Every structure is written in C-alpha cells, then in structure tokens.
C-alpha cells in the first residue's frame, strides 16, 4: 500500500466538509477514509487527467478527492465540494515534481 499525505489545504477542505456535514450526516468522515484506503491500495485505478491529477468521486456526498502521485507517495491536493467554486484548487497543482 502506498502512503497517503494530505496537503494543508486538503486538510482544511476535509475539516470544512466534516464541520458542515457532521450535524447532518456522520458518514462523511468514514466515506473519505474508505476512499483514501482504496486509493492507497490501487492509486492507478483512476485515470490521470490532462493536468496530471486523478479524481475520485464520493458516491454518497457531493465531494471528490483530487490527488497526484509524487515520488511514490499519494498527495491529496483537494477534497472539494463538486458544486462549490469549481476548480478553486487548481493552483494547488503547482507542487514540486
């Protein structure tokens, strides 16, 4: 299994999402954890997009997880709401390659 790291911005995304949904639905945190475990086990399962990132949609919540693979480590760039500010995280892709 490959290591998974979240950028500071991705952690903030996750905390914001959990804060929003925690009162309504406690499963978001579990869903994100399950997806991250699946990504760690099979990081190449999702196609690389033209900008060099991969994206996994959350099946229950309107969020997706964006990640890149750098030096054998999965770096989560964003945990983004699919309906809020599309592409706001694109500037985060300027990671050292």
DAWOHU-V63633 format. One line per field, one symbol per residue. burial: + if it has 24 or more other ideal C-beta (glycine too) atoms within 12 Angstrom, else -. Layout:
BEGIN
burial = ???
END
This chain:
BEGIN
burial = ---+-++-++--++--++--+------++-++--++-+++--+---------++++-+--+-+++++++----++++++++-------+--++-+--
END
